[in-house]
Amino acid sequence: MIDDEKIIEMFFVRSEQGIRELDVKYGKICHNLSYNIVNSRQDAEECVNDAYLGVWNTIPPTRPNPLLSYIAKIVRNLSLKSYWRKEADKRSGLYTIALQEIEDCIADLRTVEDEIEARELARIIETFLDTLTAANRVIFMRRYWFADSYKDIAEFVGLSEKNVSVRLTRIREKMKQYLVGKGVLM
């Protein structure tokens, strides 16, 4: 498999082979991430294709490192936009369920008055994640960033679904207490 730097170089010389290589290397991850959010193969395909166009339009001048994080962030943001546009009124998607689980632990971002407060909250949550074990951090991120199901997380980390569920409950409670301690929640 071709390395990230070679893929980025293909983008810099405007070779469409760069998009094909990006898809070969990271396409499955991108499609799964998008599908976990939008819950539609067609919508996920559209989001991933839009993400590839986004990468094409931003490289150059950007030289992302690591490339996977760069493309995953674009896919996730486009998928979230699609999700909220199509599913917000229904409140039935899998991602909504994951958001409902964690909403008691974080402040409602719609009430955050400006970008500075949102960045500060993100910084505090990142600091909280640093307090978790590597295994619990993976479980948390798989659920709330990748929107994986309990079953998928359990298979990924080699635990039972019940164990994943219990760990996530404990992590959310620990995060809630951490945020109270930091003055984010009352």
MARBA-3410 file (N, C-alpha, C, O; in Angstrom, 1 decimal):
186
0.9,-1.2,0.0,0.0,0.0,0.0,0.9,1.2,0.0,1.9,1.3,0.7 ~ 0.5,2.2,-0.7,1.3,3.5,-0.9,1.2,4.3,0.4,0.2,4.3,1.1 ~ 2.3,5.0,0.7,2.4,5.8,2.0,1.7,7.1,1.8,1.6,7.6,0.6 ~ 1.4,7.7,2.9,0.6,9.0,2.9,1.4,10.1,2.1,0.7,10.9,1.4 ~ 2.7,10.2,2.3,3.5,11.3,1.7,3.4,11.2,0.1,3.3,12.2,-0.5
3.4,10.0,-0.4,3.3,9.8,-1.9,1.9,10.2,-2.3,1.7,10.8,-3.4 ~ 0.9,9.9,-1.5,-0.5,10.3,-1.9,-0.6,11.8,-1.9,-1.2,12.4,-2.8 ~ 0.0,12.4,-0.9,-0.1,13.9,-0.8,0.7,14.5,-2.0,0.2,15.5,-2.6 ~ 1.8,13.9,-2.4,2.6,14.4,-3.6,1.7,14.3,-4.8,1.8,15.2,-5.7 ~ 0.9,13.3,-5.0,0.0,13.1,-6.1,-1.0,14.3,-6.2,-1.3,14.8,-7.2
-1.5,14.7,-5.0,-2.4,15.8,-5.0,-1.6,17.1,-5.4,-2.2,18.0,-6.1 ~ -0.4,17.3,-4.9,0.4,18.5,-5.3,0.6,18.6,-6.7,0.7,19.7,-7.3 ~ 0.8,17.5,-7.4,1.0,17.5,-8.9,-0.3,17.4,-9.6,-0.4,17.3,-10.9 ~ -1.4,17.4,-8.9,-2.8,17.4,-9.4,-3.1,16.1,-10.2,-3.8,16.2,-11.2 ~ -2.6,15.0,-9.7,-2.9,13.7,-10.3,-4.1,13.1,-9.7,-4.2,13.0,-8.5
-5.1,12.7,-10.5,-6.3,12.1,-10.0,-6.0,10.8,-9.4,-6.9,10.2,-8.7 ~ -4.9,10.2,-9.6,-4.5,8.9,-9.0,-4.4,9.1,-7.5,-4.6,8.1,-6.8 ~ -4.1,10.3,-7.0,-4.1,10.6,-5.6,-5.4,10.3,-4.9,-5.5,9.7,-3.8 ~ -6.5,10.6,-5.6,-7.9,10.3,-5.1,-8.1,8.8,-5.0,-8.6,8.3,-4.0 ~ -7.7,8.1,-6.1,-7.9,6.7,-6.1,-7.1,6.0,-5.0,-7.6,5.1,-4.3
-5.8,6.5,-4.8,-5.0,5.9,-3.8,-5.5,6.2,-2.4,-5.5,5.3,-1.5 ~ -6.0,7.4,-2.2,-6.6,7.8,-0.9,-7.8,6.9,-0.6,-8.0,6.4,0.5 ~ -8.6,6.6,-1.7,-9.8,5.7,-1.5,-9.4,4.3,-1.2,-10.0,3.6,-0.3 ~ -8.3,3.8,-1.9,-7.9,2.4,-1.6,-7.4,2.3,-0.2,-7.7,1.3,0.5 ~ -6.6,3.3,0.3,-6.0,3.2,1.6,-7.0,3.5,2.8,-7.0,2.8,3.8
-7.9,4.5,2.6,-8.7,5.0,3.7,-10.2,5.0,3.4,-11.0,5.4,4.2 ~ -10.6,4.5,2.2,-12.0,4.5,1.8,-12.9,3.8,2.7,-14.0,4.2,3.1 ~ -12.5,2.6,3.2,-13.4,1.8,4.0,-13.6,2.5,5.4,-14.7,2.5,5.9 ~ -12.6,3.0,5.9,-12.7,3.8,7.2,-13.6,5.0,7.0,-14.5,5.2,7.9 ~ -13.4,5.7,5.9,-14.3,6.9,5.7,-15.7,6.5,5.5,-16.6,7.2,6.0
-16.0,5.4,4.7,-17.4,5.0,4.5,-18.0,4.5,5.8,-19.2,4.9,6.0 ~ -17.3,3.8,6.6,-17.9,3.3,7.9,-18.2,4.5,8.8,-19.2,4.5,9.4 ~ -17.2,5.4,8.9,-17.4,6.6,9.7,-18.7,7.3,9.3,-19.5,7.6,10.1 ~ -18.8,7.6,8.0,-19.9,8.3,7.5,-21.2,7.6,7.7,-22.3,8.1,8.1 ~ -21.2,6.3,7.4,-22.4,5.4,7.6,-22.9,5.4,9.0,-24.1,5.5,9.3
-21.9,5.3,10.0,-22.3,5.3,11.4,-23.0,6.6,11.8,-23.8,6.6,12.7 ~ -22.8,7.7,11.1,-23.5,8.9,11.4,-24.8,9.1,10.6,-25.8,9.4,11.2 ~ -24.7,8.9,9.3,-25.9,9.2,8.5,-26.9,8.0,8.3,-28.0,8.2,8.0 ~ -26.4,6.8,8.6,-27.2,5.6,8.6,-27.8,5.4,7.2,-29.0,4.9,7.1 ~ -27.1,5.7,6.2,-27.6,5.5,4.8,-26.3,5.3,3.9,-25.5,6.2,3.9
-26.3,4.2,3.2,-25.1,3.9,2.3,-25.0,5.0,1.2,-23.9,5.5,0.9 ~ -26.1,5.5,0.7,-26.1,6.5,-0.4,-25.6,7.8,0.2,-24.8,8.5,-0.5 ~ -26.1,8.2,1.3,-25.7,9.5,1.9,-24.2,9.4,2.3,-23.5,10.4,2.2 ~ -23.8,8.2,2.8,-22.4,8.1,3.2,-21.5,8.2,2.0,-20.4,8.8,2.1 ~ -21.9,7.6,0.9,-21.1,7.6,-0.3,-21.0,9.1,-0.8,-19.9,9.5,-1.2
-22.1,9.8,-0.7,-22.0,11.2,-1.1,-21.1,12.0,-0.2,-20.3,12.9,-0.7 ~ -21.2,11.8,1.1,-20.3,12.5,2.0,-18.8,12.2,1.8,-18.0,13.1,1.8 ~ -18.5,10.9,1.5,-17.1,10.6,1.3,-16.6,11.2,0.0,-15.5,11.7,-0.1 ~ -17.5,11.1,-1.1,-17.1,11.8,-2.3,-16.9,13.3,-2.2,-15.9,13.8,-2.7 ~ -17.7,13.9,-1.4,-17.6,15.3,-1.1,-16.3,15.6,-0.3,-15.6,16.6,-0.5
-15.9,14.7,0.6,-14.7,14.8,1.3,-13.5,14.7,0.4,-12.5,15.4,0.6 ~ -13.5,13.8,-0.5,-12.4,13.6,-1.5,-12.3,14.9,-2.3,-11.1,15.4,-2.5 ~ -13.4,15.5,-2.7,-13.3,16.8,-3.4,-12.7,17.9,-2.4,-11.9,18.7,-2.9 ~ -13.1,17.8,-1.2,-12.5,18.8,-0.2,-11.0,18.6,-0.1,-10.3,19.6,0.0 ~ -10.6,17.4,0.0,-9.1,17.1,0.0,-8.5,17.7,-1.2,-7.4,18.3,-1.2
-9.1,17.4,-2.4,-8.5,17.8,-3.7,-8.4,19.4,-3.7,-7.4,19.9,-4.2 ~ -9.4,20.0,-3.1,-9.4,21.5,-3.1,-8.4,22.1,-2.1,-8.1,23.3,-2.2 ~ -8.0,21.4,-1.0,-7.2,21.9,0.0,-5.7,21.5,0.0,-4.9,22.0,0.6 ~ -5.5,20.4,-0.8,-4.1,20.0,-1.0,-3.7,20.2,-2.4,-4.4,19.6,-3.3 ~ -2.8,21.0,-2.8,-2.1,22.0,-2.0,-3.0,23.1,-1.6,-4.1,23.3,-2.2
-2.6,24.0,-0.7,-1.3,24.1,-0.1,-1.1,23.3,1.2,0.0,23.2,1.7 ~ -2.2,22.8,1.8,-2.1,22.0,3.0,-1.3,20.7,2.8,-1.4,20.1,1.8 ~ -0.5,20.4,3.8,0.3,19.1,3.8,-0.1,18.4,5.1,0.6,18.5,6.1 ~ -1.3,17.7,5.1,-1.8,17.2,6.4,-0.9,16.0,6.9,-0.4,15.2,6.1 ~ -0.8,16.0,8.2,0.0,15.0,8.8,-0.6,14.7,10.2,-0.5,15.5,11.1
-1.3,13.6,10.4,-1.5,12.4,9.5,-2.6,12.6,8.6,-3.6,13.3,8.9 ~ -2.5,12.0,7.4,-3.5,12.1,6.4,-4.9,11.5,6.8,-5.9,12.0,6.5 ~ -4.8,10.4,7.5,-6.1,9.7,8.0,-6.9,10.7,8.8,-8.1,10.8,8.6 ~ -6.3,11.3,9.8,-7.0,12.3,10.7,-7.6,13.4,9.9,-8.8,13.8,10.1 ~ -6.9,13.9,8.9,-7.4,15.0,8.0,-8.6,14.6,7.3,-9.6,15.3,7.3
-8.6,13.4,6.6,-9.7,13.0,5.8,-10.9,12.6,6.7,-12.0,12.8,6.3 ~ -10.6,12.0,7.8,-11.6,11.5,8.7,-12.4,12.7,9.3,-13.6,12.7,9.5 ~ -11.7,13.8,9.6,-12.3,15.0,10.1,-13.2,15.6,9.1,-14.4,16.0,9.4 ~ -12.8,15.6,7.8,-13.6,16.2,6.8,-14.9,15.3,6.6,-16.0,15.8,6.5 ~ -14.7,14.0,6.5,-15.8,13.1,6.4,-16.8,13.2,7.5,-18.0,13.3,7.3
-16.3,13.3,8.7,-17.2,13.4,9.9,-18.0,14.7,9.8,-19.2,14.7,10.1 ~ -17.3,15.8,9.5,-18.0,17.1,9.5,-19.1,17.1,8.4,-20.2,17.6,8.6 ~ -18.8,16.6,7.2,-19.8,16.5,6.2,-20.9,15.6,6.5,-22.1,15.9,6.2 ~ -20.6,14.5,7.2,-21.6,13.5,7.6,-22.5,14.1,8.7,-23.7,14.0,8.6 ~ -21.9,14.9,9.6,-22.8,15.5,10.6,-23.7,16.6,10.0,-24.8,16.7,10.4
-23.2,17.3,9.0,-24.0,18.3,8.3,-25.2,17.6,7.6,-26.3,18.0,7.7 ~ -24.9,16.5,7.0,-25.9,15.7,6.3,-26.9,15.2,7.3,-28.1,15.2,7.1 ~ -26.4,14.6,8.4,-27.3,14.1,9.4,-28.2,15.1,10.0,-29.4,14.9,10.0 ~ -27.7,16.2,10.4,-28.6,17.3,11.0,-29.5,17.8,10.0,-30.7,18.2,10.4 ~ -29.2,17.9,8.7,-30.1,18.3,7.7,-31.2,17.4,7.5,-32.4,17.8,7.3
-30.9,16.1,7.5,-31.9,15.1,7.2,-32.6,14.4,8.4,-33.7,13.9,8.3 ~ -31.9,14.3,9.5,-32.4,13.5,10.6,-32.8,14.3,11.9,-33.4,13.7,12.8 ~ -32.5,15.6,12.0,-32.7,16.3,13.2,-34.1,16.3,13.7,-34.4,16.1,14.9 ~ -35.0,16.4,12.7,-36.4,16.4,13.1,-36.9,15.0,13.5,-37.8,14.9,14.4 ~ -36.4,14.0,13.0,-36.8,12.6,13.3,-36.3,12.2,14.7,-37.0,11.5,15.4
-35.1,12.6,15.0,-34.5,12.2,16.3,-34.5,10.7,16.5,-34.7,10.1,17.5 ~ -34.2,10.0,15.3,-34.2,8.5,15.4,-32.9,7.9,15.0,-32.8,6.6,15.1 ~ -31.9,8.6,14.5,-30.7,8.0,14.0,-29.8,7.4,15.1,-30.0,7.8,16.3 ~ -28.9,6.5,14.7,-28.0,6.0,15.7,-27.1,7.0,16.3,-26.8,6.9,17.5 ~ -26.7,8.0,15.6,-25.9,9.1,16.1,-26.7,9.9,17.2,-26.1,10.3,18.2
-28.0,10.1,17.0,-28.8,10.8,18.0,-28.7,10.0,19.3,-28.7,10.6,20.4 ~ -28.8,8.7,19.2,-28.7,7.9,20.5,-27.4,8.1,21.2,-27.4,8.3,22.4 ~ -26.3,8.1,20.5,-25.0,8.4,21.1,-25.0,9.8,21.7,-24.4,9.9,22.8 ~ -25.5,10.7,21.0,-25.5,12.1,21.5,-26.4,12.2,22.7,-26.0,12.9,23.7 ~ -27.5,11.5,22.8,-28.4,11.6,23.9,-27.7,11.0,25.2,-27.9,11.5,26.3
-26.9,10.0,25.0,-26.2,9.4,26.1,-25.2,10.4,26.7,-25.1,10.4,28.0 ~ -24.6,11.2,25.9,-23.6,12.1,26.5,-24.1,13.5,26.7,-23.3,14.3,27.3 ~ -25.3,13.9,26.3,-25.7,15.2,26.4,-25.8,15.8,27.9,-25.7,17.0,28.1 ~ -26.1,14.9,28.8,-26.1,15.3,30.2,-24.7,15.7,30.8,-24.6,16.4,31.8 ~ -23.7,15.3,30.1,-22.4,15.5,30.6,-21.7,16.8,30.0,-20.8,17.3,30.6
-22.2,17.3,28.9,-21.6,18.5,28.3,-22.6,19.6,28.2,-23.9,19.3,28.1 ~ -22.1,20.8,28.1,-23.0,21.9,27.9,-23.6,21.9,26.5,-22.9,21.4,25.6 ~ -24.8,22.4,26.4,-25.4,22.5,25.1,-24.7,23.5,24.2,-24.7,24.7,24.6 ~ -24.1,23.1,23.1,-23.2,24.0,22.3,-24.1,25.1,21.7,-23.5,26.1,21.2 ~ -25.4,24.9,21.5,-26.2,25.9,20.9,-26.3,27.1,21.9,-26.7,28.2,21.4
-26.0,26.9,23.1,-26.1,28.1,24.1,-24.7,28.7,24.2,-24.6,29.8,24.9 ~ -23.7,28.2,23.7,-22.3,28.8,23.8,-22.3,30.0,23.0,-22.6,30.0,21.8 ~ -22.0,31.1,23.6,-22.1,32.4,23.0,-21.1,32.7,21.9,-21.4,33.4,20.9 ~ -19.9,32.1,22.0,-18.9,32.4,21.0,-17.9,31.3,20.8,-17.9,30.3,21.6 ~ -17.1,31.4,19.8,-16.1,30.3,19.5,-15.1,30.1,20.6,-14.7,29.0,20.8
-14.7,31.1,21.4,-13.8,30.9,22.5,-14.3,30.0,23.5,-13.5,29.1,24.0 ~ -15.5,30.1,23.9,-16.1,29.2,24.9,-16.2,27.8,24.4,-15.9,26.8,25.1 ~ -16.5,27.6,23.1,-16.5,26.3,22.5,-15.1,25.6,22.5,-15.0,24.4,22.8 ~ -14.1,26.4,22.2,-12.7,25.9,22.2,-12.3,25.6,23.6,-11.6,24.6,23.8 ~ -12.7,26.4,24.5,-12.3,26.1,25.9,-12.9,24.8,26.4,-12.3,24.0,27.1
-14.2,24.5,26.0,-14.9,23.3,26.4,-14.1,22.1,25.7,-13.9,21.1,26.3 ~ -13.8,22.3,24.5,-13.0,21.2,23.8,-11.7,20.9,24.4,-11.3,19.8,24.6 ~ -11.0,22.0,24.9,-9.8,21.8,25.6,-10.0,21.1,26.9,-9.2,20.2,27.2 ~ -11.0,21.4,27.6,-11.3,20.7,28.9,-11.6,19.3,28.7,-11.2,18.4,29.4 ~ -12.4,19.0,27.6,-12.7,17.6,27.3,-11.5,16.8,26.9,-11.3,15.6,27.3
-10.6,17.4,26.1,-9.4,16.8,25.7,-8.5,16.4,27.0,-8.0,15.4,27.1 ~ -8.5,17.4,27.9,-7.8,17.2,29.2,-8.4,16.0,30.0,-7.6,15.2,30.5 ~ -9.7,15.9,30.0,-10.4,14.8,30.6,-10.0,13.5,30.0,-9.7,12.5,30.7 ~ -10.0,13.5,28.7,-9.7,12.2,27.9,-8.3,11.8,28.3,-8.0,10.6,28.3 ~ -7.4,12.7,28.6,-6.0,12.3,29.0,-6.0,11.6,30.3,-5.0,10.9,30.6
-7.0,11.8,31.1,-7.1,11.1,32.4,-7.5,9.7,32.3,-7.4,8.9,33.3 ~ -8.1,9.3,31.2,-8.6,7.9,31.0,-7.4,7.0,30.6,-6.4,7.4,30.1 ~ -7.6,5.7,30.9,-6.7,4.7,30.4,-6.8,4.7,28.9,-7.8,5.1,28.3 ~ -5.8,4.1,28.2,-5.8,4.0,26.8,-7.1,3.2,26.3,-7.7,3.6,25.3 ~ -7.4,2.2,26.9,-8.5,1.3,26.5,-9.8,2.1,26.7,-10.7,2.1,25.8
-10.0,2.8,27.8,-11.3,3.6,27.9,-11.3,4.8,27.0,-12.4,5.1,26.5 ~ -10.2,5.4,26.7,-10.2,6.5,25.7,-10.6,5.9,24.3,-11.3,6.6,23.6 ~ -10.1,4.8,23.9,-10.5,4.2,22.7,-12.0,3.9,22.6,-12.6,4.2,21.7 ~ -12.5,3.3,23.7,-14.0,3.0,23.8,-14.8,4.3,23.7,-15.7,4.4,22.9 ~ -14.4,5.3,24.4,-15.1,6.6,24.4,-15.0,7.2,22.9,-16.1,7.7,22.4
-13.9,7.3,22.3,-13.7,7.9,21.0,-14.5,7.0,20.0,-15.1,7.6,19.1 ~ -14.4,5.7,20.1,-15.1,4.9,19.1,-16.6,5.2,19.2,-17.3,5.2,18.1 ~ -17.2,5.4,20.4,-18.6,5.7,20.5,-19.0,7.1,20.1,-19.9,7.3,19.4 ~ -18.2,8.1,20.6,-18.7,9.4,20.5,-18.0,10.2,19.4,-18.4,11.3,19.0 ~ -16.9,9.7,18.7,-16.3,10.4,17.6,-16.7,9.6,16.3,-17.1,10.2,15.3
-16.5,8.2,16.4,-16.8,7.4,15.2,-18.2,6.9,15.2,-18.7,6.4,14.2 ~ -19.0,7.1,16.3,-20.4,6.7,16.4,-20.6,5.2,16.2,-21.6,4.8,15.7 ~ -19.6,4.4,16.7,-19.7,2.9,16.6,-20.7,2.4,17.6,-21.0,3.0,18.6 ~ -21.4,1.3,17.2,-22.3,0.7,18.1,-21.6,0.0,19.2,-20.4,-0.3,19.1 ~ -22.3,-0.4,20.3,-21.6,-1.1,21.4,-21.1,-2.4,20.8,-20.0,-2.8,21.2
-21.8,-3.1,19.9,-21.3,-4.3,19.4,-20.0,-4.2,18.6,-19.1,-4.9,18.8 ~ -19.9,-3.1,17.8,-18.7,-2.9,17.0,-17.5,-2.5,17.9,-16.4,-3.0,17.7 ~ -17.8,-1.8,19.0,-16.7,-1.4,19.9,-16.3,-2.7,20.6,-15.1,-2.9,20.8 ~ -17.2,-3.5,21.1,-16.9,-4.7,21.8,-16.0,-5.6,20.9,-15.0,-6.2,21.4 ~ -16.3,-5.7,19.7,-15.5,-6.5,18.8,-14.1,-5.9,18.6,-13.1,-6.6,18.5
-14.1,-4.6,18.5,-12.8,-3.9,18.2,-11.9,-4.0,19.4,-10.7,-4.2,19.2 ~ -12.4,-3.9,20.6,-11.5,-4.0,21.8,-11.5,-5.3,22.5,-10.7,-5.5,23.5 ~ -12.3,-6.3,22.1,-12.2,-7.6,22.6,-12.9,-7.7,24.0,-12.5,-8.5,24.8 ~ -14.0,-7.0,24.2,-14.8,-7.1,25.4,-16.2,-7.4,25.0,-16.6,-7.5,23.9 ~ -17.0,-7.7,26.0,-18.5,-7.9,25.8,-19.2,-6.6,25.6,-18.7,-5.6,26.1
-20.3,-6.7,25.0,-21.2,-5.5,24.8,-21.5,-4.9,26.2,-21.5,-3.7,26.3 ~ -21.9,-5.7,27.1,-22.3,-5.3,28.5,-21.1,-4.6,29.1,-21.3,-3.5,29.8 ~ -19.9,-5.1,29.0,-18.7,-4.4,29.6,-18.5,-3.1,28.9,-18.2,-2.1,29.6 ~ -18.7,-3.0,27.6,-18.5,-1.7,26.9,-19.6,-0.7,27.4,-19.3,0.5,27.7 ~ -20.8,-1.2,27.6,-21.9,-0.3,28.1,-21.6,0.2,29.5,-21.8,1.4,29.8
-21.1,-0.7,30.4,-20.8,-0.3,31.7,-19.7,0.7,31.8,-19.7,1.7,32.5 ~ -18.6,0.4,31.0,-17.5,1.3,30.9,-17.9,2.7,30.4,-17.5,3.7,31.0 ~ -18.8,2.8,29.4,-19.2,4.1,28.9,-20.1,4.8,29.9,-19.9,6.0,30.1 ~ -20.9,4.1,30.6,-21.7,4.7,31.7,-20.8,5.3,32.8,-21.0,6.5,33.2 ~ -19.7,4.6,33.2,-18.8,5.1,34.2,-18.0,6.2,33.6,-17.7,7.2,34.4
-17.6,6.2,32.4,-16.8,7.3,31.8,-17.6,8.5,31.7,-17.2,9.6,32.0 ~ -18.9,8.4,31.3,-19.8,9.6,31.2,-20.0,10.2,32.6,-19.9,11.4,32.8 ~ -20.1,9.4,33.6,-20.3,9.9,35.0,-19.0,10.6,35.5,-19.0,11.6,36.1 ~ -17.9,9.9,35.2,-16.6,10.5,35.5,-16.4,11.9,34.8,-15.9,12.8,35.4 ~ -16.8,11.9,33.5,-16.7,13.2,32.8,-17.6,14.2,33.3,-17.2,15.4,33.4
-18.8,13.8,33.7,-19.7,14.8,34.3,-19.1,15.4,35.6,-19.2,16.6,35.8 ~ -18.6,14.6,36.4,-17.9,15.0,37.7,-16.7,15.9,37.4,-16.5,16.9,38.0 ~ -16.0,15.6,36.4,-14.8,16.4,36.0,-15.2,17.7,35.5,-14.6,18.8,35.9 ~ -16.3,17.8,34.7,-16.8,19.1,34.2,-17.4,19.9,35.3,-17.3,21.1,35.3 ~ -18.0,19.3,36.3,-18.5,20.0,37.4,-17.4,20.6,38.2,-17.4,21.8,38.6
-16.3,19.9,38.4,-15.1,20.3,39.1,-14.4,21.5,38.3,-13.8,22.3,39.0 ~ -14.5,21.5,37.0,-13.9,22.6,36.2,-14.9,23.8,36.1,-14.5,24.8,35.5 ~ -16.1,23.7,36.7,-17.0,24.8,36.6,-17.8,24.9,35.3,-18.4,25.9,35.0 ~ -17.7,23.8,34.5,-18.4,23.9,33.2,-19.9,23.5,33.4,-20.8,24.1,32.8 ~ -20.2,22.6,34.3,-21.5,22.2,34.7,-21.8,22.6,36.2,-20.9,22.6,37.0
-23.0,22.8,36.5,-23.4,23.2,37.8,-24.0,22.0,38.5,-24.4,22.0,39.7
END
